Amino acid sequence: MKNICGSFSDGISNLPNIVIEKILVLMPLRDAVRTSLLSKKWRYNWITIPELVFDDTSPVDPSPIFSRQRLPPDQLSTRNRLFATIYHVLLLHRGAILKFILSISELKSCSEIDALITILSSNGVQELALKIWRGDPHKLPPSLFSFQQLTHLNLQFCVLKLPTTFKGFPRMVCLELHEVIITADKFQTFISSCPILEQLTFESSTCFDFIGIDAPNLKVLSFIGIFKSLKVKNAPHLANFSIDSKASVGIVERGGDKFGWAGFFDSLPVLKNLHMGGQYLMSLGEAGLGRRLLTSWGLNFLELSDVRLGVQVVCWTVFGLIKISPKLRKVIIKPLTTGNEYEVAVLKYCEVNMDRSKFCLNHLREVEMCLVSGTPIELQFMKLLLAKSRVLESMVVKPDPTKVFDGGLTILKELSQFQRLSPKAKIMYKDPNK
């Protein structure tokens, strides 16, 4: 056994350095550092890895540092232990740090973060993630804006104030801002200062009257929050768009505010994947655009969440989006039960108008109905898709465990009686508890 282990160890040790480096990068940082105990040959292998990730699984044990200082680690605060560990790793590290992530669930705003960013600013970091989880938002230091090699930036719960000397991030391709405090005009300036930006995610609890996006290379755009108006211009490559509110109470309930949809989709000529939350879906219907979008849309994927099918304007808008998207390949619907007193009338309206519609979906292969409670309007909607989808392969049904107590068997029994246009169509049950 000893010889076998020794041969295996020698085999790993004799791998090219670039292969060993890739192996270490795939490990949690704690385990990568622990390989220094394997042998003299492995003692310093970890100090050149280009990716440093500090999260709840990766911090190394800083005990060696404190033992030299004759100060027991358990007498220091969690914050001091964390940053002592990070500084120690950085002190021993050699070479470029291309990726740095700091995301600890207990992390609060503190001055040590600014010092850390200043240290990293001279290391050629290309991917940076800083996530604050507790306490007050962290005001980012000016040194952050000197990271001219940045290609990916992910910030959470920070205050972003652009310095007057900021010229932009010329290499930025992916930007994620979660609960980052920034004004609308500075946000627009920030985005326009990233000329090759391809992916943008912006999540905020602040209500914005207007957000403008000018990004000629943008391909993926995701907005989560309350936005009254959004303008996307000069985005000929934008293929993936998502917009949703952070909670079930959104723009429609907030004093009747409505999203400004007029002309919005005209600026997205190559849109392929669309995700829309229920509040924005309702505002789309109330704006009258559910029927007056494009005569033919090139969507391949459509996901709609918190869909109030029992509300006529929502039901008709969902129907309209599907009808004008003949190239659809996959649809995901997440209904929201409303208990609306007008649901019976909506159901009758659907039976009369939708069943008689002559449209046909010639490319739809997958349908997912999530958190289904088995209401008549949900069943009617699924019946419609089964009857209109020529090449449908699967309809996956995931019942809402808080509202369906027989595991969805009643729903499946109902669906099995519906006519299917596609001979390959299968109805599959998905356990909501998995």
C-alpha positions as CSV (number, residue, x, y, z in Angstrom):
1,M,0.0,0.0,0.0
2,K,2.8,2.4,0.8
3,N,4.5,1.8,-2.5
4,I,1.2,2.4,-4.3
5,C,0.6,5.7,-2.5
6,G,4.2,6.7,-3.1
7,S,3.9,6.1,-6.8
8,F,0.6,8.0,-7.0
9,S,2.1,10.9,-5.1
10,D,5.2,11.0,-7.3
11,G,3.0,10.8,-10.4
12,I,1.1,14.0,-9.3
13,S,4.3,15.8,-8.2
14,N,5.9,15.1,-11.6
15,L,3.1,16.8,-13.5
16,P,3.9,20.0,-15.3
17,N,3.6,23.1,-13.1
18,I,0.8,24.5,-15.2
19,V,-1.2,21.3,-14.6
20,I,-0.5,21.4,-10.8
21,E,-1.6,25.1,-10.8
22,K,-4.9,24.2,-12.4
23,I,-5.5,21.5,-9.9
24,L,-4.8,23.9,-7.0
25,V,-7.1,26.5,-8.5
26,L,-10.0,24.0,-8.5
27,M,-9.5,23.4,-4.7
28,P,-10.9,25.6,-1.9
29,L,-8.1,27.9,-0.9
30,R,-7.8,26.2,2.5
31,D,-7.1,22.8,0.9
32,A,-4.7,24.4,-1.7
33,V,-2.6,25.9,1.1
34,R,-2.6,22.6,3.1
35,T,-0.9,20.9,0.2
36,S,2.3,22.7,1.4
37,L,2.4,20.0,4.1
38,L,2.7,17.1,1.7
39,S,6.4,17.5,1.0
40,K,9.2,20.0,0.5
41,K,8.4,19.9,-3.2
42,W,4.8,21.0,-2.6
43,R,5.6,23.6,0.1
44,Y,5.4,26.6,-2.3
45,N,3.3,25.3,-5.1
46,W,0.2,27.1,-3.9
47,I,1.8,30.6,-3.7
48,T,1.6,31.2,-7.4
49,I,-2.0,30.2,-8.0
50,P,-3.7,33.1,-9.9
51,E,-7.1,32.8,-8.2
52,L,-7.7,33.6,-4.5
53,V,-11.2,33.0,-3.2
54,F,-12.2,33.8,0.4
55,D,-15.6,32.6,1.2
56,D,-17.2,30.5,4.0
57,T,-15.4,27.3,2.8
58,S,-12.0,28.6,2.0
59,P,-10.3,30.7,4.7
60,V,-7.1,29.1,5.9
61,D,-6.1,28.7,9.5
62,P,-4.1,31.8,10.6
63,S,-2.7,30.1,13.7
64,P,1.0,30.1,12.4
65,I,0.9,33.9,12.2
66,F,-0.5,34.3,15.7
67,S,1.8,31.8,17.2
68,R,4.8,33.8,16.1
69,Q,3.2,36.8,17.7
70,R,2.5,34.8,20.8
71,L,-1.2,35.8,20.6
72,P,-3.8,33.1,20.8
73,P,-6.1,33.2,17.7
74,D,-9.2,32.8,19.8
75,Q,-8.5,36.1,21.5
76,L,-8.9,38.0,18.3
77,S,-12.1,39.1,16.6
78,T,-13.5,37.2,13.6
79,R,-12.7,40.2,11.5
80,N,-9.1,40.4,12.6
81,R,-8.6,36.7,12.1
82,L,-10.1,36.9,8.6
83,F,-7.9,39.8,7.4
84,A,-4.8,38.5,9.1
85,T,-5.4,35.3,7.1
86,I,-5.8,37.3,3.8
87,Y,-2.8,39.5,4.4
88,H,-0.7,36.5,5.2
89,V,-1.7,34.8,2.0
90,L,-1.0,37.9,0.0
91,L,2.4,38.3,1.7
92,L,3.5,34.8,0.7
93,H,1.9,35.0,-2.8
94,R,4.1,35.4,-5.8
95,G,3.0,36.4,-9.3
96,A,-0.2,37.8,-10.7
97,I,-3.6,37.6,-9.0
98,L,-6.0,37.4,-11.9
99,K,-9.1,36.6,-9.8
100,F,-9.9,37.7,-6.2
101,I,-13.2,37.0,-4.4
102,L,-14.1,38.1,-0.9
103,S,-17.6,36.9,0.1
104,I,-17.9,35.9,3.8
105,S,-21.4,35.6,5.2
106,E,-20.4,37.6,8.3
107,L,-18.5,40.3,6.4
108,K,-19.3,43.9,7.4
109,S,-17.9,47.2,6.1
110,C,-14.5,48.0,7.6
111,S,-11.4,50.0,6.9
112,E,-9.4,46.8,6.2
113,I,-11.4,46.3,3.0
114,D,-10.1,49.6,1.6
115,A,-6.5,48.6,2.5
116,L,-7.0,45.3,0.8
117,I,-8.3,46.9,-2.4
118,T,-5.3,49.3,-2.5
119,I,-3.0,46.3,-2.2
120,L,-4.8,44.5,-5.0
121,S,-4.8,47.5,-7.3
122,S,-1.1,46.8,-8.2
123,N,-1.6,43.1,-8.9
124,G,-3.3,43.2,-12.3
125,V,-6.6,41.8,-11.0
126,Q,-8.9,40.9,-13.9
127,E,-11.9,39.5,-11.9
128,L,-12.9,41.0,-8.6
129,A,-15.9,40.2,-6.4
130,L,-16.6,42.0,-3.1
131,K,-19.8,41.0,-1.3
132,I,-20.8,42.7,2.0
133,W,-23.5,40.7,3.8
134,R,-24.1,42.5,7.1
135,G,-24.2,46.0,8.6
136,D,-23.9,49.2,6.6
137,P,-23.0,49.4,2.9
138,H,-19.4,49.8,2.2
139,K,-18.2,53.0,0.6
140,L,-15.7,51.9,-2.1
141,P,-12.3,53.7,-2.1
142,P,-11.0,55.6,-5.2
143,S,-8.3,53.0,-5.6
144,L,-11.0,50.6,-7.0
145,F,-11.2,52.7,-10.2
146,S,-7.5,52.2,-10.9
147,F,-8.1,48.5,-11.8
148,Q,-7.6,49.0,-15.5
149,Q,-7.3,45.3,-16.2
150,L,-10.7,44.4,-14.8
151,T,-12.9,42.2,-17.1
152,H,-15.4,41.1,-14.4
153,L,-16.7,43.0,-11.4
154,N,-19.2,41.8,-8.9
155,L,-20.2,44.1,-6.0
156,Q,-22.8,43.6,-3.3
157,F,-24.1,46.2,-0.7
158,C,-21.6,48.9,-1.6
159,V,-21.7,52.6,-2.2
160,L,-20.4,53.4,-5.7
161,K,-19.3,57.0,-6.2
162,L,-17.4,57.7,-9.4
163,P,-14.4,60.0,-9.0
164,T,-14.1,62.9,-11.3
165,T,-10.9,61.4,-12.8
166,F,-12.6,58.1,-13.7
167,K,-12.1,57.3,-17.4
168,G,-13.8,53.9,-17.4
169,F,-12.9,50.3,-17.5
170,P,-11.8,49.6,-21.0
171,R,-11.7,45.8,-20.7
172,M,-14.8,45.2,-18.6
173,V,-17.1,42.5,-20.1
174,C,-19.2,41.4,-17.1
175,L,-20.6,43.7,-14.4
176,E,-22.9,42.6,-11.5
177,L,-24.2,45.2,-9.1
178,H,-26.4,43.9,-6.2
179,E,-27.8,46.4,-3.8
180,V,-25.2,48.9,-4.8
181,I,-26.0,52.5,-4.0
182,I,-25.6,54.7,-7.0
183,T,-27.6,57.4,-8.7
184,A,-29.3,56.9,-12.1
185,D,-27.1,59.4,-13.9
186,K,-23.9,58.0,-12.4
187,F,-25.0,54.5,-13.3
188,Q,-25.5,55.5,-16.9
189,T,-22.1,57.2,-16.9
190,F,-20.5,54.0,-15.5
191,I,-22.1,51.8,-18.1
192,S,-21.1,54.0,-21.0
193,S,-17.5,54.0,-19.6
194,C,-17.3,50.2,-20.2
195,P,-17.2,50.2,-24.1
196,I,-17.0,46.4,-24.6
197,L,-19.4,45.4,-21.8
198,E,-21.3,42.2,-22.7
199,Q,-23.2,41.2,-19.5
200,L,-24.9,43.5,-17.0
201,T,-26.9,42.6,-13.9
202,F,-28.4,45.3,-11.7
203,E,-30.4,44.5,-8.6
204,S,-31.7,47.3,-6.4
205,S,-34.3,48.0,-3.7
206,T,-34.3,51.7,-4.8
207,C,-37.1,52.9,-7.0
208,F,-35.7,54.5,-10.2
209,D,-37.7,56.8,-12.5
210,F,-35.5,56.3,-15.5
211,I,-32.4,54.2,-16.4
212,G,-30.7,54.5,-19.7
213,I,-28.3,51.9,-21.2
214,D,-25.9,52.6,-24.0
215,A,-23.7,49.6,-24.5
216,P,-23.0,48.6,-28.1
217,N,-21.6,45.1,-27.2
218,L,-24.2,44.2,-24.6
219,K,-25.5,40.6,-25.0
220,V,-27.1,39.8,-21.6
221,L,-29.1,42.4,-19.5
222,S,-30.8,41.6,-16.2
223,F,-32.7,44.1,-14.0
224,I,-34.2,43.3,-10.6
225,G,-36.1,46.0,-8.8
226,I,-38.5,48.8,-9.4
227,F,-37.9,50.8,-12.5
228,K,-40.5,53.1,-14.1
229,S,-38.7,53.5,-17.3
230,L,-35.9,51.8,-19.0
231,K,-34.3,52.8,-22.3
232,V,-31.8,50.6,-24.1
233,K,-30.2,52.1,-27.2
234,N,-27.4,51.0,-29.4
235,A,-27.6,47.4,-28.3
236,P,-27.7,45.4,-31.6
237,H,-26.4,42.2,-30.0
238,L,-28.7,42.0,-26.9
239,A,-30.1,38.5,-27.0
240,N,-30.9,37.9,-23.3
241,F,-33.1,40.2,-21.3
242,S,-34.6,39.7,-17.8
243,I,-36.7,42.1,-15.7
244,D,-38.3,41.3,-12.4
245,S,-39.2,43.0,-9.1
246,K,-37.7,41.9,-5.8
247,A,-41.0,41.0,-4.2
248,S,-44.6,40.3,-5.1
249,V,-45.5,43.9,-4.4
250,G,-44.2,45.9,-7.3
251,I,-44.7,48.7,-9.7
252,V,-48.4,48.1,-10.3
253,E,-49.4,48.3,-6.6
254,R,-47.2,51.3,-5.9
255,G,-49.7,54.1,-6.5
256,G,-50.6,52.9,-10.0
257,D,-47.1,53.5,-11.4
258,K,-46.6,51.8,-14.7
259,F,-43.5,50.9,-16.6
260,G,-42.8,52.9,-19.8
261,W,-42.9,50.1,-22.4
262,A,-43.5,52.3,-25.4
263,G,-40.9,51.5,-28.1
264,F,-38.8,49.4,-25.7
265,F,-38.7,46.1,-27.6
266,D,-38.1,47.9,-30.9
267,S,-34.5,48.5,-29.6
268,L,-33.9,44.7,-29.1
269,P,-33.9,43.4,-32.7
270,V,-32.1,40.1,-31.9
271,L,-33.8,39.2,-28.6
272,K,-33.8,35.4,-28.1
273,N,-34.3,34.8,-24.4
274,L,-36.8,36.7,-22.3
275,H,-37.6,36.5,-18.6
276,M,-40.3,38.8,-17.1
277,G,-41.7,39.0,-13.6
278,G,-45.4,39.2,-13.0
279,Q,-45.6,42.9,-12.1
280,Y,-43.9,43.9,-15.3
281,L,-46.0,41.5,-17.2
282,M,-49.1,43.1,-15.9
283,S,-47.9,46.5,-16.7
284,L,-47.1,45.4,-20.2
285,G,-50.7,44.2,-20.6
286,E,-52.2,47.4,-19.1
287,A,-50.1,49.4,-21.5
288,G,-51.9,47.6,-24.3
289,L,-48.7,46.3,-25.8
290,G,-49.5,42.6,-25.2
291,R,-51.4,42.7,-28.5
292,R,-49.3,45.3,-30.3
293,L,-45.8,44.1,-30.0
294,L,-44.1,42.7,-33.1
295,T,-46.1,40.7,-35.6
296,S,-43.4,38.0,-35.4
297,W,-40.8,37.6,-32.7
298,G,-37.7,35.5,-32.8
299,L,-37.8,34.3,-29.2
300,N,-36.4,30.8,-28.5
301,F,-36.9,30.9,-24.7
302,L,-39.6,32.5,-22.6
303,E,-39.8,32.5,-18.8
304,L,-42.6,34.3,-16.9
305,S,-42.7,34.3,-13.1
306,D,-45.5,35.3,-10.6
307,V,-48.0,35.0,-13.5
308,R,-51.5,35.9,-12.4
309,L,-53.4,33.9,-15.0
310,G,-56.7,34.7,-13.2
311,V,-56.3,38.3,-14.3
312,Q,-57.6,38.8,-17.8
313,V,-55.1,41.3,-18.9
314,V,-52.2,39.1,-17.7
315,C,-53.7,35.9,-19.3
316,W,-54.2,37.6,-22.6
317,T,-50.7,39.1,-22.5
318,V,-49.1,35.7,-21.9
319,F,-51.2,34.3,-24.7
320,G,-50.1,37.2,-26.9
321,L,-46.4,36.8,-26.2
322,I,-46.5,33.1,-27.0
323,K,-48.6,33.6,-30.1
324,I,-46.2,36.1,-31.7
325,S,-43.2,33.9,-31.0
326,P,-43.5,31.1,-33.5
327,K,-39.8,30.0,-33.0
328,L,-40.2,29.3,-29.3
329,R,-38.4,26.1,-28.1
330,K,-38.9,26.3,-24.4
331,V,-41.5,28.0,-22.1
332,I,-41.3,28.2,-18.3
333,I,-44.4,29.5,-16.5
334,K,-44.6,30.1,-12.7
335,P,-48.2,30.9,-11.9
336,L,-49.3,33.0,-8.9
337,T,-52.7,32.0,-7.5
338,T,-54.8,35.1,-7.1
339,G,-58.2,33.9,-5.9
340,N,-59.7,36.6,-8.2
341,E,-63.5,36.7,-8.2
342,Y,-63.3,37.3,-12.0
343,E,-61.4,34.1,-12.7
344,V,-64.5,32.2,-13.9
345,A,-65.1,34.9,-16.5
346,V,-61.4,34.8,-17.5
347,L,-61.6,31.1,-17.9
348,K,-64.6,31.3,-20.1
349,Y,-62.9,34.0,-22.2
350,C,-59.9,31.8,-22.6
351,E,-62.0,28.8,-23.7
352,V,-63.8,30.8,-26.3
353,N,-60.9,32.9,-27.7
354,M,-57.8,30.7,-27.2
355,D,-59.1,27.3,-28.2
356,R,-60.5,28.8,-31.5
357,S,-57.2,30.5,-32.3
358,K,-55.6,29.1,-35.5
359,F,-52.0,29.7,-34.4
360,C,-49.6,26.8,-34.1
361,L,-46.3,26.4,-32.3
362,N,-44.0,24.5,-34.7
363,H,-40.8,24.6,-32.7
364,L,-41.9,24.4,-29.0
365,R,-40.3,21.3,-27.4
366,E,-40.2,21.9,-23.7
367,V,-42.8,23.4,-21.3
368,E,-42.3,23.7,-17.5
369,M,-45.2,24.7,-15.2
370,C,-43.8,25.4,-11.8
371,L,-45.6,25.9,-8.5
372,V,-48.9,24.8,-10.0
373,S,-51.9,24.7,-7.7
374,G,-54.3,23.0,-10.1
375,T,-56.7,25.9,-10.7
376,P,-59.0,25.7,-13.7
377,I,-57.3,28.5,-15.5
378,E,-53.9,26.8,-15.1
379,L,-55.3,23.6,-16.5
380,Q,-56.8,25.5,-19.4
381,F,-53.5,27.1,-20.2
382,M,-51.7,23.8,-20.2
383,K,-54.4,22.3,-22.3
384,L,-53.9,25.1,-24.8
385,L,-50.1,24.4,-25.1
386,L,-50.7,20.7,-25.5
387,A,-53.2,21.3,-28.3
388,K,-51.1,23.9,-30.2
389,S,-47.5,22.5,-30.0
390,R,-46.7,20.3,-33.0
391,V,-43.4,18.9,-31.9
392,L,-43.7,19.1,-28.1
393,E,-41.6,16.5,-26.3
394,S,-42.2,17.2,-22.6
395,M,-44.5,19.1,-20.3
396,V,-42.9,19.1,-16.8
397,V,-45.4,19.9,-14.0
398,K,-44.1,20.9,-10.5
399,P,-47.0,21.4,-8.0
400,D,-46.9,23.9,-5.2
401,P,-46.4,21.7,-2.1
402,T,-48.2,24.3,0.1
403,K,-51.4,24.1,-2.0
404,V,-51.4,20.6,-3.5
405,F,-51.7,17.8,-1.0
406,D,-52.0,14.7,-3.1
407,G,-48.6,15.1,-4.8
408,G,-50.1,16.5,-7.9
409,L,-51.9,13.2,-8.9
410,T,-55.2,15.0,-9.5
411,I,-53.5,17.5,-11.8
412,L,-51.7,14.8,-13.8
413,K,-55.0,12.9,-14.1
414,E,-56.7,16.0,-15.6
415,L,-53.8,16.6,-18.0
416,S,-53.7,13.0,-19.2
417,Q,-57.2,13.5,-20.7
418,F,-56.2,16.5,-22.8
419,Q,-55.7,16.2,-26.5
420,R,-52.0,16.4,-27.6
421,L,-51.1,17.7,-31.1
422,S,-47.6,16.1,-30.8
423,P,-47.5,12.3,-30.7
424,K,-44.2,12.6,-28.8
425,A,-45.5,14.8,-26.0
426,K,-45.0,13.4,-22.5
427,I,-46.4,14.8,-19.3
428,M,-43.9,14.4,-16.4
429,Y,-44.3,15.1,-12.7
430,K,-41.5,16.8,-10.8
431,D,-41.4,16.3,-7.1
432,P,-41.6,19.8,-5.6
433,N,-39.5,18.7,-2.6
434,K,-36.5,17.9,-4.7
